[in-house]
Amino acid sequence: MRVKLSPYAQPEDLPSPDTLPAQVFRKIAAEILRDGKMLRFAAYGNSMRPQIQHGDIITIKPISHLPRVGDVIMIITDAATAKIMVHRIAARTATTITTRGDACTTPDGEFPHSAILGILARVERNGTPVNWVLPWHMHLHPQFRQILRKLYYRMKGGRS
């Protein structure tokens, strides 16, 4: 398979975790980011909806500093299976981070800082850049957001 990583590649030409074996994708991703270059690929899955949707083109940049809570990172979650995720940092300690997808209600678990491959730099949908910075209410727990949404519509007099 020929893999194009240029900024002009079409979405179908870009690698993604569903088109390459996981270990190959992880090795390519780690090598590109370790060399200080950006990695551009098609997102797979819906765990980061609504900011990142299945098929969006995302660009990951190498880490230059320890990411903060709220940053979206690319992380190796299981070295044995080479599983990679792009999720938001929900909590951070001196030695570990906890990640969670924006559409998920539970965290993924704790991972060492060394598992971080890069930080999200850009999201494109249908060739147009997407604002992937979360509004204030998206930092809240999904069930609490649902309660706020119901209260808002009840006060507004619309649907609940």
Protein Blocks (a to p, Z undefined) as FASTA:
>chain_A
ZZdfbfkbcfklpccfklpcfklmmmmmmmmmmnopacddddedjklcckbcghiacddd
ddfbdcdehiacdddfblklopacddddfbdcfkbccdddfkbcbdfbdcdfklpnbdcf
bdceehiacdfbdcfklmpcfklmmmmmmmmmmmnopaZZ
